[in-house]
Amino acid sequence: MPANAPERIADVCLIAEGCYPYVAGGVSTWIDWLIRSHPELTFSVLAILPSAPTSEPRYARPDNLLSIDHVRLDDNNMGTTHDWPAATPEYAGELIGHLLTDGDTRQLSELMKLLGPPGKRVALDTLLNSPEAWQTMCYHYGSMAHASFLGYFWAWRTLVGGLFRVLTCPLPQARIYHAVSTGYAGLIGARAAIETGRRTLITEHGIYSNERRIEILMADWISNSIDNGLDLSDDRKDIRELWARSFESFARVAYNSATEIVALYEANQTFQLALGAGPEKLSVIPNGVDSERFGKIKPVSHDRPTIAFIGRVTPIKDVQTFIDVAERLRRGFPDLQALIIGPMDEDPEYAQSCISEVNRRQLADTVSFTGPVNVVDYLGRIDVLVLTSISEALPLVILEAGAAGVPCIATDVGACREILEGMAHDGEPIGPGGMVAPVGANDEIATAIGLLLADRQRLRTYGDNLQRRVRKHYRAEAVAEAYGALYGRNFAPQPQMVS
């Protein structure tokens, strides 16, 4: 390309938080698939990261991916103007406070005006470290004065710092913007809609605000400073609630700005509607799988009954439950093999706790960690896939296993039940492809797995049923067509340069 040639404008800018291309997992794999499934389109990726990437991309770059840009949530060098915006700290605090609790696009638009036009944004250092920034923060703290100020200070720095970063970062030029979640990705999508007039789409694999609420409740680094006891009428706000409500508010902003909002299954639309998504914007496009490729996987003869967890070794996947279930099963199946297949670098502390738990229970001859591998090489050796997650959407790994004829036992989260048991409007019933159990119901999970391992005919029947259901409802070709149609009806006639 000549030195003075204009930069190519992508057809679609995908906005991804904490996943592609540096973190392997279901959403990252979906993004890679989406780009490759549409060679007629060009893409760019805006990757939101907690810090500078410490590893090489996990995915080979598709030919139609023009660029990968980064937004680092620890980057303090954004913006150019060092004057405080033309607003009092009280007004700025009130505006930001609304965005953290009940935000909508009008408040986001007003905040963007205060931050200045593209290329002349207020510097992040001014927004976080100036005397006016301190006054703004203290003004908002007045609505939470019962909460720990120290906890509030760091929550504010993180939440508002992230908000300012996504509003001041360079925005790639594209014909359309497609956020792969709400959260900070959804905020950038909302910003793009306001700043460029382009249409913004959202695909939610899981409901971001729900998943963050679960993580916040599990977090041991957030301490409550208010003892509500049993008084349900006590509406004083504490730090955990500030975190949770902020992500719900960000979702409202994203939904209000989006032209169309895609869920992976119908039940998630209930959560989207509850957070203000317009029903006319909603549609369902499930995950899809290359059923022909996975259907070619044949069972490999193996001597030991084998179960496997496939996924990221993180707390929300509850790998500790899988380890406990393996110990329970070993009492009835002494030669059991339990594989934990997937990357272990996203939460090294949790991964190490899982390894320690295996050693503490003396399960090293039963439970093994493979790290990241090509699941195609393993599915033929697995009798039962086991998913113990606390939260899921529509797990790609169940579809891949099902396409290979491997039945699954899963927790009753997300779309696991409808994948394994079918939907009410399925038409001709296919039969179960596995079983579901409540989250944390280790006895029930172990019992369900044991029923399949002890009855090879049921094992094969469930695997065949799941394979038929995946081929009928979750074909990658149909999903690609649906996204092609989604893009086609939302493209603007001609791309315009973003100033």
Secondary structure, DSSP 8 states (H G I E B T S, - for coil): --TTS----EEEEEEEES-TTTS-SHHHHHHHHHHHT-TTS-EEEEEEESSS--S--SS---TTEEEEEEEETT-----SB-S--SS-HHHHHHHHHHHHHS--HHHHHHHHHHH-STTS-B-HHHHHHSHHHHHHHHHHHGGGTTS-HHHHHHHHHHHHHHHHHHHHS----EEEEEESSSHHHHHHHHHHHHHH--EEEEEESS-HHHHHHHHHHH-SS-------TT-TT-----HHHHHHHHHHHHHHHHHHH-SEEEESSTHHHHHHHHTT--GGGEEE----B-HHHHHT------SS-EEEEES--SGGGTHHHHHHHHHHHHTT-TT-EEEEES---SSHHHHHHHHHHHHHTT-TTTEEEEES--THHHHTT-SEEEE--SS-SS-HHHHHHHHTT--EEEES-TTHHHHHH--TT-SS----SEEEE-TT-HHHHHHHHHHHHH-HHHHHHHHHHHHHHHHHH-BHHHHHHHHHHHHHTT--SS-----
